[in-house]
Amino acid sequence: MIKHNESLTDEFDIHSFFRVLNQNKTKIWLWQRDDTRRIVQYAMVRKVDLIKKVIHISPCSSKGFKFKTIQDFFFYNAENSKAFKFTARDLSRDMIIFPIPKAIQTVTKEFLKDVELVEKENEDKFKHLRNTPRVQPNSKQTVSIKRINIHSDFTHQEKYTLYDISSGGMGIQVDDPSEFDIGEFIEVLMINSKTVPKSMSGEIVSIKQNDNKSEGFKVGVKFSN
């Protein structure tokens, strides 16, 4: 649902909207639907070009943009519920350029419930399906991993915050939902500064938004050994 009386249509207001996003380094939601799924990523406004009348945005994820086509993008700023659709002029891994829109709509909370971008985590929902309970660390702990690509080669080492762990799997925290892909395989190398005593590898099986108590996203890993 759209609140037309709260939409931005004045050119100066629209320019100011993007300048504030740029100055505050605000994270905005960006998504697009392909044939099988909806791709959701965070992005930031990097440049407001009033001469060429375009906006430059870059990905927050270290993996870059994963979008495949320039069409049917949806842009959403959660801080003031402003949104619009656009077709990009240029798309690359590191940058998207699109025309400054003629109007920016205000969307309702009911609309956002209907288009839930990333499923929210619900620990209680799946507790009965687990062979062993997940344990959350009392203090901040880290996990170091390497990704295993399709050729069974390893990427460079990466470090994330540990969310929870059990003998059957673990959860790690990320800042962007596109940092991992469902079906991707990883190997755990270290927990904190200690090397794991035996080989630990697994598959990414879920990516969910943390509950209201914490920011970010939980990546669920199912151990395969």
Phi and psi in degrees as a GROMACS rama.xvg file:
@    title "Ramachandran Plot"
@    xaxis  label "Phi"
@    yaxis  label "Psi"
@TYPE xy
-120.31  136.21  ILE-2
-95.514  95.2079  LYS-3
-65.0063  -31.7011  HIS-4
-73.0807  -11.219  ASN-5
-110.871  9.02841  GLU-6
-78.1025  154.897  SER-7
-96.1767  123.399  LEU-8
-127.771  -18.9528  THR-9
-73.3193  133.202  ASP-10
-59.8938  -41.865  GLU-11
-63.279  -42.3057  PHE-12
-64.2354  -38.7102  ASP-13
-67.0277  -42.7005  ILE-14
-62.3596  -41.9017  HIS-15
-63.9941  -38.0759  SER-16
-55.9245  -47.8034  PHE-17
-73.2306  -34.7243  PHE-18
-64.2482  -39.5362  ARG-19
-65.2296  -43.025  VAL-20
-59.6113  -40.9345  LEU-21
-67.2744  -45.989  ASN-22
-67.3644  -37.9142  GLN-23
-86.9954  -4.395  ASN-24
52.5831  46.1747  LYS-25
-74.8501  134.887  THR-26
-78.0971  131.17  LYS-27
-119.459  151.314  ILE-28
-80.6983  140.133  TRP-29
-136.976  129.238  LEU-30
-147.35  163.402  TRP-31
-157.602  143.36  GLN-32
-102.976  130.389  ARG-33
-103.469  -160.529  ASP-34
-65.6053  -29.2478  ASP-35
-120.516  -17.7036  THR-36
-157.953  173.183  ARG-37
-104.436  125.234  ARG-38
-91.0421  123.497  ILE-39
-122.583  129.284  VAL-40
-143.722  158.073  GLN-41
-88.8017  150.08  TYR-42
-146.498  167.912  ALA-43
-135.387  145.341  MET-44
-76.8353  118.988  VAL-45
-101.052  -26.9996  ARG-46
-154.716  136.426  LYS-47
-114.227  105.409  VAL-48
-100.901  98.0216  ASP-49
-78.4035  -17.7114  LEU-50
-73.2142  -50.514  ILE-51
-87.4439  -7.31228  LYS-52
59.2402  48.4518  LYS-53
-135.434  160.015  VAL-54
-116.479  136.344  ILE-55
-105.666  127.409  HIS-56
-126.863  148.125  ILE-57
-124.904  157.489  SER-58
-76.8524  150.022  PRO-59
-86.279  -24.9907  CYS-60
-72.678  141.007  SER-61
-67.7679  -14.1457  SER-62
-88.9206  -3.962  LYS-63
80.1323  179.854  GLY-64
-70.8729  142.506  PHE-65
-111.338  7.67407  LYS-66
-71.7646  149.85  PHE-67
-110.288  -17.4078  LYS-68
-135.906  158.119  THR-69
-83.8636  -5.95229  ILE-70
-98.4002  157.369  GLN-71
57.7542  49.9431  ASP-72
-87.0534  148.45  PHE-73
-122.561  127.291  PHE-74
-112.632  128.622  PHE-75
-140.499  127.431  TYR-76
-104.718  110.332  ASN-77
-68.9936  -25.4188  ALA-78
-64.9453  -32.4898  GLU-79
-131.644  15.5705  ASN-80
58.1289  35.7749  SER-81
-97.4578  139.542  LYS-82
-151.486  157.6  ALA-83
-163.487  161.415  PHE-84
-104.416  151.811  LYS-85
-153.657  160.789  PHE-86
-111.824  128.519  THR-87
-75.9606  152.372  ALA-88
-88.9993  -30.7331  ARG-89
-146.789  138.642  ASP-90
-135.721  126.098  LEU-91
-141.354  178.436  SER-92
-61.8446  -33.7404  ARG-93
-106.849  -8.01522  ASP-94
-158.498  143.459  MET-95
-123.817  134.116  ILE-96
-119.384  130.473  ILE-97
-142.753  156.495  PHE-98
-66.6489  146.387  PRO-99
-62.5557  124.754  ILE-100
-68.5808  156.737  PRO-101
-80.5978  -22.4246  LYS-102
-150.795  147.869  ALA-103
-127.076  123.65  ILE-104
-91.3551  155.562  GLN-105
-102.209  123.602  THR-106
-106.541  153.644  VAL-107
-88.9704  164.476  THR-108
-64.1704  -31.603  LYS-109
-63.7346  -38.7554  GLU-110
-61.5102  -43.6941  PHE-111
-67.6078  -31.6269  LEU-112
-64.8985  -35.5071  LYS-113
-71.8058  -26.0062  ASP-114
-117.678  39.0742  VAL-115
-42.3729  116.494  GLU-116
-70.7308  -49.9272  LEU-117
-131.898  127.127  VAL-118
-55.7684  136.859  GLU-119
-79.5913  145.412  LYS-120
-67.8221  137.447  GLU-121
-136.668  92.4309  ASN-122
-60.1321  -41.0579  GLU-123
-67.7425  -26.4795  ASP-124
-63.265  -33.0192  LYS-125
-114.307  7.5012  PHE-126
-58.7482  -39.436  LYS-127
-71.1066  -13.7239  HIS-128
-91.4084  -10.1702  LEU-129
-90.6327  137.695  ARG-130
-70.76  -34.1991  ASN-131
-132.584  143.024  THR-132
-70.8964  147.665  PRO-133
-80.4624  140.156  ARG-134
-114.769  127.597  VAL-135
-92.7537  133.019  GLN-136
-65.4866  145.909  PRO-137
-71.6783  -29.1918  ASN-138
-129.173  168.816  SER-139
-64.7556  122.823  LYS-140
-126.794  156.214  GLN-141
-119.183  159.041  THR-142
-132.754  133.031  VAL-143
-105.047  131.326  SER-144
-132.699  165.824  ILE-145
-129.769  143.115  LYS-146
-86.2095  146.696  ARG-147
-109.906  116.959  ILE-148
-86.5657  -177.132  ASN-149
-65.4599  -17.4614  ILE-150
-96.6762  10.5547  HIS-151
66.1386  19.5944  SER-152
-90.794  158.52  ASP-153
-104.577  147.312  PHE-154
-90.4449  -174.642  THR-155
-71.2129  162.944  HIS-156
-74.0217  138.682  GLN-157
-128.309  150.272  GLU-158
-123.572  134.311  LYS-159
-135.569  166.728  TYR-160
-81.1121  133.761  THR-161
-79.192  127.879  LEU-162
-91.1317  -53.0243  TYR-163
-159.087  169.565  ASP-164
-157.708  148.981  ILE-165
-148.267  -177.71  SER-166
-69.581  -19.6636  SER-167
-99.5451  -10.6415  GLY-168
174.721  -174.154  GLY-169
-155.941  166.623  MET-170
-122.788  138.174  GLY-171
-123.198  151.275  ILE-172
-97.3784  137.691  GLN-173
-133.276  161.466  VAL-174
-91.6143  -16.5309  ASP-175
-134.093  134.827  ASP-176
-68.1858  -13.3058  PRO-177
-97.726  9.44515  SER-178
-65.2743  -29.5513  GLU-179
-130.427  164.394  PHE-180
-118.389  143.919  ASP-181
-59.4732  134.528  ILE-182
92.8104  -7.93744  GLY-183
-73.0108  147.328  GLU-184
-111.486  142.282  PHE-185
-134.14  161.976  ILE-186
-123.811  132.38  GLU-187
-84.2985  127.643  VAL-188
-103.289  -43.8261  LEU-189
-145.026  149.014  MET-190
-117.844  120.904  ILE-191
57.6068  -125.617  ASN-192
-104.861  10.3599  SER-193
-104.421  130.932  LYS-194
-67.7371  137.405  THR-195
-65.0438  141.117  VAL-196
-68.841  -23.6339  PRO-197
-142.52  166.089  LYS-198
-61.0339  130.555  SER-199
-131.647  113.189  MET-200
-135.419  159.954  SER-201
-168.936  179.029  GLY-202
-113.105  140.29  GLU-203
-72.9947  119.289  ILE-204
-115.108  -13.1957  VAL-205
-158.124  151.696  SER-206
-137.491  112.326  ILE-207
-132.064  149.172  LYS-208
-74.5103  134.478  GLN-209
-59.564  157.344  ASN-210
-66.8856  179.174  ASP-211
-64.724  -12.2459  ASN-212
-79.5664  -18.1903  LYS-213
-147.373  153.933  SER-214
-90.1475  166.97  GLU-215
93.5982  -163.37  GLY-216
-136.342  148.598  PHE-217
-106.208  125.068  LYS-218
-99.5524  119.144  VAL-219
-90.2048  129.919  GLY-220
-117.643  129.602  VAL-221
-103.797  117.989  LYS-222
-68.2353  142.759  PHE-223
-107.634  -0.358971  SER-224
